[in-house]
Structures are given as structure tokens and as C-alpha cells.
Amino acid sequence: MVSASSVFGSTHALFMTYFPKWNIETSYFEINKPETIESFIKPNTKILYAESPTNPGVDVIDLELLGNIAKKHNLILIIDNCFATPYLQQPIKFGAHLVIHSATKLIDGQGRVLGGVTVGDAELIRQIYLFSRNTGPALSPFNAWVLSKSLETLAVRVDRHCENALKVAEFLESHPNVNSVKYPFLKSHPQYEIAKKQMKAGGNIIAFEIKGGIEAGRKFLNSIQLCSLSANIGDTRTIVTHPASTTHSKLSEEDQLAVGITQGLVRVSVGLETVEDVIADLKQALA
Ligand SMILES: *Cc1c(COP(=O)(O)O)cnc(C)c1O
């Protein structure tokens, strides 16, 4: 496999720890250097893998470019479309063979159930279906019911998530205690043009760098009042995470940096609240 280096933590663990047991080897390209992808492709490469936007860095990768590379080298292109949802981005249009979603996030959208989805090429899906049937990752009927009800409101929810997130991102960008903000539909995002080309709106996740590193990040998190402190994303409620002092605190600073986590990085999953309330909470915590 050839994969982007910035992929979801458990995806990374799967590639590094478990796949080698089946003699599946993964080479990594840096998400901001897509021009290097072809140099990692070997005669036995079968899969090209990426997520866009990425978790937690909110980087964006050109799906059309990945589609073209996959076609040229006869690779199966797999895209984790979790942050975008099928409403904002359809990787199959750009040549993806399989698209995966954590339905736990925006597809459920209300922090209630765990679930996942794989869609794509019929023959590949048939093989995945048979494997799943025999090995167990099946959705419970209750979760399936919850998720199918959720799909009925996906579009209206995601519209509001994106509208709120853009306003929060603009607020953060103008705040003196914030060094930088990453949100796909902010003009300052390095891949803004690509995001505009392949996404209907920017999604609900914002990454920002608070001034003052780990201490400031910890203080900010402890000052939050309205938003939730949790590791989930895509809930109705706004969720704030400071990976360096929480989810990734066991890693050394060097290892944190290797997975794109700086000391001051804060991730916000913007919810469906009245956006002025969310901004007021972030504002008092930043102060
Ligand atoms: C959460 C997440 C996953 C894993 O989803 P689970 O529902 O927790 O198994 C995979 N990819 C991305 C980008 C995620 O954010």
C-alpha cells in the first residue's frame, strides 16, 4: 500500500501493527507533497489510501490527482471520507474505488451509536461483504435503524454545521491569542482552491494553534464552559479537544510532531448550537 502519512490514529495502527502480519507493507507520503506519491509506488503496490480532510490536522488532498495516479498505476484507491460526509464530497466521482465512513461521526451526528460504512465497486464490496459476514463486524439492527433515520436529516444538519464552523473559524482567525487556523473554506488554508473544487462546504472541523503552547492549551480547555470536552467529533454539541495534553499526552513531543500534533493544537468539532453562544464560550476561554 501507499498511504498518506496523516491518517486517523487507529488507521495508522492497523497499517503499522496488524497489516504486516499478512505481509502487507505500507509506504507513506507526506500529505502536502503529493508530487512524491509516484516515487513510493512499487511493482507490487495494490492500494493507494488517503483521507481528506484529515483528522486532526484538517489537511486537504487533491482527489482528482489521486484518481489519476490510481488509474495510471492500476491501483485500488480508498478514501476515508469521514470528515466530509457523502453530502459534501463524493470521492467516487474522482476515481475512488472504495469510500469509507465512520458513521459514528456526522452520519449519526448525535453521539449515540458506533457504526461504519464502505461503499464502492460492486465486486470489491462483494468480497468485503463476505469477509464481514464471516468475521463479525456487522451493525446491530438498532444501530442500523438509528443511522438510517440520521441519513434523513444529514443534509440540513451538515449545512448548519458548516455555516457555524465557517463563522467560528473566522472568529478564531481574528483573535490575538490564536497563531493560525486551519479550515478548508478559509482563504488562508494551504489547499483552499482544492477544497473549493471538491467539497460543497468546508465541514465542521477546525484546527487552530493557540499562543503559549501546552500550558495555554491546558488552561484554555479547563476554561471551556458550554462546549463539551471529549474525543468524539460530529456531534450536535461543539466539542473541543487539546490532543497534546489529552489523547496524545503519552507520546513524546517528537512523536506527537511526527503525527502532526503541536503543543498548542486545538481541534474544534463545531456543533448545531446558536453560533454566537459557541463563539462567546471560545472567546471567554481564550481570554
Ligand atoms: C473516527 C474516525 C475513524 C474511526 O471511526 P470509528 O467509528 O471510531 O471506528 C476513521 N477515520 C476517521 C477520519 C475518523 O475520524
Ligand as a Chemical Component Dictionary entry (heavy atoms), coordinates in Angstrom:
data_LIG
# 
_chem_comp.id                   LIG 
_chem_comp.type                 NON-POLYMER 
_chem_comp.pdbx_formal_charge   0 
_chem_comp.three_letter_code    LIG 
# 
loop_
_chem_comp_atom.comp_id 
_chem_comp_atom.atom_id 
_chem_comp_atom.alt_atom_id 
_chem_comp_atom.type_symbol 
_chem_comp_atom.charge 
_chem_comp_atom.model_Cartn_x 
_chem_comp_atom.model_Cartn_y 
_chem_comp_atom.model_Cartn_z 
_chem_comp_atom.pdbx_ordinal 
LIG C1 C1 C 0 -13.284 8.358  13.975 1  
LIG C2 C2 C 0 -12.634 8.117  12.692 2  
LIG C3 C3 C 0 -12.469 6.810  12.223 3  
LIG C4 C4 C 0 -12.863 5.569  13.032 4  
LIG O1 O1 O 0 -14.196 5.519  13.304 5  
LIG P1 P1 P 0 -14.846 4.638  14.483 6  
LIG O2 O2 O 0 -16.279 4.833  14.249 7  
LIG O3 O3 O 0 -14.353 5.243  15.757 8  
LIG O4 O4 O 0 -14.364 3.258  14.272 9  
LIG C5 C5 C 0 -11.871 6.633  10.992 10 
LIG N1 N1 N 0 -11.469 7.681  10.255 11 
LIG C6 C6 C 0 -11.616 8.960  10.670 12 
LIG C7 C7 C 0 -11.127 10.081 9.802  13 
LIG C8 C8 C 0 -12.202 9.227  11.907 14 
LIG O5 O5 O 0 -12.328 10.492 12.321 15 
# 
loop_
_chem_comp_bond.comp_id 
_chem_comp_bond.atom_id_1 
_chem_comp_bond.atom_id_2 
_chem_comp_bond.value_order 
_chem_comp_bond.pdbx_ordinal 
LIG C1 C2 SING 1  
LIG C2 C3 SING 2  
LIG C2 C8 DOUB 3  
LIG C3 C4 SING 4  
LIG C3 C5 DOUB 5  
LIG C4 O1 SING 6  
LIG O1 P1 SING 7  
LIG P1 O2 DOUB 8  
LIG P1 O3 SING 9  
LIG P1 O4 SING 10 
LIG C5 N1 SING 11 
LIG N1 C6 DOUB 12 
LIG C6 C7 SING 13 
LIG C6 C8 SING 14 
LIG C8 O5 SING 15 
# 
